[in-house]
Amino acid sequence: MYADALQQAIDELGRLPGIGPKSAQRLAFHLLESDPADVERLTTAISEMRARVRFCDRCANIAEDDLCTVCADPRRDGSVLCVVEEPRDVVAIERTSGFGGHYHVLGGAISPIDGVGPDQLRIRDLLGRLDAEEVGEVILATNPTIEGEATAMYLARLLEPLGVEVTRIASGLPVGGDLEYADELTLGRALAGRRKVGGDESGTG
């Protein structure tokens, strides 16, 4: 129906998460009708992102150097490690300004139906950081989904025998939701009201 070049753009845009055929068509026509300079800025930004952005060697957060800005900050408390699923969850927690420790990005959550098991996540790297960085508390901040809860419980069972305090962010977050979409107040309260995982379920403040 459309010229080959336009149809190719529609097809590629349609491969993006959350973009259906109609949205892809609207975006393609918008780009086609936009000022060439605006389109050039967009393509340059995407190319720069692909060329410069990488994952932190320590925590797997988004970075432009060997270490992300959090890991490179000497003011952060290295004894507290907050475990999240994806780099965007780091951004969500940082927006609360209520956490001053370090992060560890798993790269997903345990989901047998999707073929994702513990070996596909950065759990071994997490264990290696405990002694090396003298971690005293691990905060499990996986998403309040079935997969996120399963991952948190797996990690709790794995970490508790190692003598580290394991806590879970409070359930102020809606079940089935993602940290990415939580507002700062709700997420801040959930972080502050984290609880110990295991025998003592009382909040740790």
Buried (B, 14 or more C-beta within 10 A) or exposed (E): EEEEEBEEBBEEBBEEEEBEEEBBBBBBBEBEEEEEEEBEEEEEEEEEEEEEEEBBEBBBBBBEEEBBBBBEEEEBEBEBBBBBBBBBBBBBBBEBEBBEBBBBBBBBBBBEEEEBEEEBBBBEBBBEBBEEBEBBBBBBBBBBBBBBBBBBBBBBEBBBEEEBBBBBBBEBBEEEBBBEEBEBEBBBBBBBBBBBBBEEEEEBE
